[in-house]
């Protein structure tokens, strides 16, 4: 886990993450789904300059029950 990952993770953090994910190039942020339920996410952040060809890879696995990420996801998509 990198230091920029907020703790505690709030609903606002989750909503901000969804906005970032929606603006990211396709394939750099993915959702992990298990039996039709969101279980987490994967993000790939390519490096530039002398570090081209490498990337920061991160993942977050959720837990059963309500979480800020799940609530934000459902709030975002229930508006459409």
C-alpha positions, 0 to 999 in steps of 0.5 A: 500500500502506498502512502497516498491511499487514504485511511480511513477510506471514506465515501468521498474518497471512493467517489473521487476514485471513481471520477479518476477511474472514469477519466483514465485510459481504458485498461489502466483501472479495472474492477475485480468482480466475484459472483456478480459483486464488486470485490476490488480493483486493480490500477496500473500507472505507467511511469514516464521518462527514464522509467518508461517501460515500468509501472506502479501496480496496485490492487485493493480487495474489498470485504463482504458487507457495505464499504465506502467503495461499494456505496460510491459505485452504486450511487454513481451508477444509480444516477444514470 
